[in-house]
């Protein structure tokens, strides 16, 4: 008799193209995956997969099976989400998060997930948007909170929040008493997000002008490092002001008055279309609610939702 475990195993072997990938996705071993596929093929009486050069691809019968597998797993996921107890939402959700979210509302999301879905575990990875996007497309994570949206095929996205970019400096630099011109900012090192990110490229574009001195641009993948360097007076941090509210409140940093209009960072929840995405969509919904309730999110964006 066919069971959902074997059908789900077949679906992920096809989607990921390997027994190893399916084993990692389903938290089991490759021999267990092989056994389930062999059992499914015996029960159906047909060969479902070609196994050539460590790549698993569906046979013609396998492609037909895939259509039904997606429908069955999708219906099961929908049924559990609509009818089942919240505690029935179980398993591990691999979540990739940009560090700005870590410094703002991630802890509130984790607490909410613990309360609402007590049997759902989160594996959280913190990285820059380009890396998280690549990992999402490679199906190494199921959900990503990134600067977006991602435009790749099969990706679903939902806007979470906007965070304005600010120019922040230690009072020791003496820049907090009135408007600061671009030329005066350029006299100091600029500290911001790492290379290959949208903020880094935006900052570089602001200061790479013939009428300005050569820019000294320090980049770091660690926002904690950026903040510490700015507090120590080693340069001007160009980051979302929302992540340093405490440092501004206690006077360790000042939000500078400039005439430079940086585009805000728009964060999205992004995930791949899949039959079994109930948990992903529910966590994305929680993230949207929490992000919109954050006092540091732009009011105009919050008003639209």
C-alpha positions as CSV (number, residue, x, y, z in Angstrom):
1,X,0.0,0.0,0.0
2,X,1.4,3.4,-1.0
3,X,2.2,5.7,1.9
4,X,2.8,9.5,2.0
5,X,6.4,9.0,3.2
6,X,7.4,7.1,0.1
7,X,5.6,9.6,-2.1
8,X,7.2,12.6,-0.4
9,X,10.6,10.9,-0.7
10,X,10.1,10.4,-4.4
11,X,9.0,14.1,-4.8
12,X,12.2,15.4,-3.1
13,X,14.5,13.1,-5.0
14,X,13.2,14.5,-8.2
15,X,13.2,18.1,-7.1
16,X,16.7,17.9,-5.7
17,X,18.1,15.6,-8.3
18,X,19.8,13.3,-5.9
19,X,19.3,10.8,-3.1
20,X,21.7,12.6,-1.0
21,X,19.8,15.9,-1.3
22,X,16.6,14.2,-0.4
23,X,18.2,12.6,2.6
24,X,19.3,15.9,3.9
25,X,16.0,17.5,3.2
26,X,14.1,14.8,5.0
27,X,16.6,14.3,7.8
28,X,17.4,10.7,7.1
29,X,20.0,8.6,5.4
30,X,20.7,7.8,1.7
31,X,20.0,4.0,2.3
32,X,16.6,4.9,3.8
33,X,15.8,7.0,0.7
34,X,16.9,4.2,-1.6
35,X,14.7,1.7,0.3
36,X,11.6,3.9,0.1
37,X,12.1,4.5,-3.6
38,X,12.6,0.8,-4.2
39,X,9.5,0.0,-2.2
40,X,7.5,2.6,-4.2
41,X,8.7,1.1,-7.5
42,X,7.8,-2.4,-6.4
43,X,4.3,-1.4,-5.4
44,X,3.6,0.5,-8.6
45,X,5.4,-2.1,-10.8
46,X,7.3,0.5,-12.8
47,X,10.7,2.1,-12.8
48,X,10.3,5.8,-11.6
49,X,13.9,7.0,-11.6
50,X,17.0,6.8,-13.7
51,X,20.2,6.8,-11.6
52,X,23.0,7.9,-13.8
53,X,26.3,9.6,-12.6
54,X,24.8,10.2,-9.2
55,X,22.0,12.3,-10.7
56,X,18.4,11.0,-10.3
57,X,16.0,11.9,-13.0
58,X,12.4,10.7,-13.6
59,X,11.5,8.1,-16.2
60,X,8.4,8.8,-18.3
61,X,6.4,6.9,-15.6
62,X,8.2,9.0,-13.0
63,X,7.2,12.2,-14.6
64,X,3.5,11.0,-14.5
65,X,4.0,10.1,-10.9
66,X,5.4,13.5,-10.1
67,X,2.2,15.2,-11.1
68,X,0.2,13.1,-8.7
69,X,2.8,13.3,-6.0
70,X,2.7,17.1,-6.0
71,X,-1.1,17.1,-5.8
72,X,-1.2,14.6,-2.9
73,X,1.5,16.3,-0.9
74,X,-0.1,19.7,-1.5
75,X,-3.5,18.5,-0.4
76,X,-2.0,16.9,2.7
77,X,-0.2,20.2,3.6
78,X,-3.4,22.2,2.9
79,X,-5.5,19.8,5.1
80,X,-3.1,20.0,8.0
81,X,-2.9,23.8,7.8
82,X,-6.7,24.3,7.7
83,X,-8.0,21.5,9.9
84,X,-5.1,20.3,12.0
85,X,-4.1,21.5,15.5
86,X,-1.3,24.1,15.4
87,X,0.8,21.6,17.4
88,X,0.6,19.3,14.4
89,X,2.8,21.7,12.4
90,X,6.1,20.0,13.1
91,X,9.5,19.4,11.7
92,X,12.5,21.7,10.9
93,X,12.2,24.9,8.8
94,X,15.6,26.2,7.5
95,X,15.4,30.0,7.7
96,X,18.0,32.4,6.2
97,X,18.0,35.9,7.6
98,X,19.8,39.1,6.6
99,X,21.5,40.6,9.7
100,X,19.4,43.8,9.8
101,X,16.5,41.6,10.7
102,X,18.6,40.0,13.5
103,X,19.1,43.4,15.0
104,X,15.4,44.4,14.8
105,X,12.6,41.9,15.2
106,X,14.0,38.3,14.7
107,X,13.8,37.5,18.4
108,X,10.1,38.4,18.4
109,X,9.5,36.1,15.5
110,X,11.2,33.2,17.2
111,X,9.1,33.7,20.3
112,X,5.9,33.9,18.2
113,X,6.8,30.7,16.4
114,X,7.5,28.9,19.7
115,X,4.1,30.0,21.0
116,X,2.0,29.3,17.9
117,X,3.8,26.3,16.5
118,X,5.4,24.6,19.5
119,X,6.5,21.5,17.5
120,X,8.2,23.5,14.6
121,X,11.9,24.0,15.0
122,X,13.9,26.8,13.2
123,X,17.4,26.4,11.9
124,X,18.5,30.0,11.4
125,X,21.4,31.1,9.2
126,X,22.6,34.7,9.0
127,X,24.2,35.9,5.8
128,X,24.1,38.6,3.2
129,X,21.3,38.7,0.6
130,X,23.3,37.4,-2.4
131,X,24.4,34.3,-0.5
132,X,21.0,33.6,1.0
133,X,19.3,34.0,-2.4
134,X,21.7,31.4,-3.9
135,X,21.0,29.0,-1.0
136,X,17.3,29.4,-1.4
137,X,17.5,28.6,-5.1
138,X,19.7,25.6,-4.3
139,X,17.0,24.5,-1.9
140,X,19.4,24.5,1.0
141,X,17.0,26.8,3.0
142,X,13.2,27.0,2.7
143,X,12.6,30.6,3.6
144,X,14.7,33.7,3.3
145,X,14.3,37.3,4.7
146,X,16.3,39.3,2.2
147,X,16.6,42.6,0.4
148,X,14.5,41.9,-2.6
149,X,12.3,40.8,-4.1
150,X,14.0,37.9,-5.9
151,X,13.1,37.6,-9.5
152,X,14.0,34.0,-10.2
153,X,11.4,31.6,-11.6
154,X,9.4,29.7,-9.0
155,X,10.1,32.2,-6.2
156,X,7.2,33.6,-4.2
157,X,7.8,36.8,-2.2
158,X,6.0,39.0,0.3
159,X,7.1,42.4,1.4
160,X,8.0,42.6,5.1
161,X,9.2,46.1,5.8
162,X,11.2,49.1,4.7
163,X,14.2,50.4,6.7
164,X,15.6,53.9,6.0
165,X,19.4,54.2,5.6
166,X,21.1,56.7,7.9
167,X,24.5,58.3,8.2
168,X,25.7,57.6,11.8
169,X,28.8,58.8,13.6
170,X,30.3,59.1,17.0
171,X,29.9,62.6,18.7
172,X,33.7,62.6,18.8
173,X,33.8,63.4,15.1
174,X,32.0,66.7,15.7
175,X,29.5,66.3,12.8
176,X,26.2,66.3,14.7
177,X,25.6,70.1,14.9
178,X,23.7,71.0,11.8
179,X,23.6,69.8,8.2
180,X,26.7,67.9,6.9
181,X,27.6,68.3,3.3
182,X,28.6,65.4,1.1
183,X,32.2,66.8,0.8
184,X,32.5,66.8,4.6
185,X,31.3,63.3,4.9
186,X,33.8,62.2,2.3
187,X,36.7,63.3,4.5
188,X,36.0,60.3,6.8
189,X,36.1,56.6,6.1
190,X,32.6,55.2,5.3
191,X,31.6,51.9,6.9
192,X,28.8,49.9,5.5
193,X,27.6,46.5,4.3
194,X,29.9,44.0,2.5
195,X,30.6,44.0,-1.2
196,X,28.0,42.6,-3.7
197,X,25.2,44.0,-1.6
198,X,22.7,46.7,-2.6
199,X,23.7,49.1,0.2
200,X,27.4,48.8,-0.6
201,X,26.8,49.7,-4.3
202,X,24.5,52.5,-3.4
203,X,27.0,54.0,-1.0
204,X,29.8,53.8,-3.5
205,X,27.7,55.5,-6.1
206,X,27.0,58.4,-3.7
207,X,30.7,59.1,-3.2
208,X,32.4,58.2,-6.4
209,X,32.3,61.6,-7.9
210,X,35.1,63.7,-9.5
211,X,34.4,66.6,-7.1
212,X,35.0,64.5,-4.0
213,X,38.2,63.0,-2.6
214,X,38.8,59.3,-3.2
215,X,36.4,57.3,-1.0
216,X,37.7,55.2,1.8
217,X,35.0,52.5,2.0
218,X,35.2,49.9,4.8
219,X,32.9,46.9,4.2
220,X,31.9,44.3,6.7
221,X,29.5,41.3,6.8
222,X,29.1,41.9,10.5
223,X,26.8,44.8,11.5
224,X,28.0,44.5,15.0
225,X,31.5,45.3,13.7
226,X,30.2,48.2,11.7
227,X,28.5,49.6,14.7
228,X,31.5,49.2,17.0
229,X,33.8,50.9,14.5
230,X,31.4,53.8,14.3
231,X,31.1,54.2,18.0
232,X,34.9,54.2,18.3
233,X,35.1,57.1,15.8
234,X,36.8,55.1,13.0
235,X,34.4,56.4,10.4
236,X,30.8,57.1,9.5
237,X,28.4,54.1,9.4
238,X,25.9,54.0,6.6
239,X,23.3,51.5,7.8
240,X,19.6,51.4,8.8
241,X,19.2,53.7,11.8
242,X,16.6,51.3,13.3
243,X,19.4,48.9,14.3
244,X,21.2,51.4,16.5
245,X,18.2,53.0,18.3
246,X,19.8,52.3,21.7
247,X,23.2,53.7,20.7
248,X,21.5,56.9,19.5
249,X,19.4,57.1,22.6
250,X,22.4,56.9,24.9
251,X,24.5,59.3,22.9
252,X,27.1,56.9,21.6
253,X,26.0,57.6,18.0
254,X,24.4,60.5,16.3
255,X,22.1,60.4,13.2
256,X,23.7,63.0,10.9
257,X,21.7,65.6,9.0
258,X,22.6,65.3,5.3
259,X,21.0,66.1,2.0
260,X,21.7,62.6,0.7
261,X,18.6,60.6,0.0
262,X,19.5,56.9,0.2
263,X,16.8,54.4,-1.0
264,X,15.4,52.5,2.0
265,X,16.1,48.7,2.2
266,X,13.0,46.8,1.4
267,X,13.0,43.3,3.0
268,X,11.0,40.5,1.6
269,X,10.2,37.0,2.7
270,X,11.0,34.7,-0.2
271,X,10.4,31.0,-0.7
272,X,10.2,28.5,-3.6
273,X,6.9,27.2,-4.8
274,X,6.4,23.6,-3.6
275,X,3.5,21.3,-2.7
276,X,4.5,21.2,1.0
277,X,4.9,24.8,2.0
278,X,2.2,25.3,4.7
279,X,4.8,25.8,7.4
280,X,6.8,28.2,5.3
281,X,3.8,30.3,4.4
282,X,2.6,30.4,8.0
283,X,6.0,31.6,9.3
284,X,6.2,34.2,6.5
285,X,2.7,35.4,7.6
286,X,4.0,35.7,11.2
287,X,7.1,37.6,10.0
288,X,4.9,40.0,8.0
289,X,2.7,40.8,11.1
290,X,5.7,41.3,13.4
291,X,7.7,43.4,10.9
292,X,4.7,45.7,10.2
293,X,4.2,46.2,14.0
294,X,7.9,47.2,14.4
295,X,8.0,50.9,15.5
296,X,11.0,51.5,13.3
297,X,9.4,50.5,10.1
298,X,8.5,53.4,7.7
299,X,5.0,54.6,8.5
300,X,4.0,55.0,4.8
301,X,4.8,51.4,4.1
302,X,2.9,50.2,7.2
303,X,-0.1,52.2,6.1
304,X,-0.3,50.4,2.8
305,X,-0.8,47.0,4.4
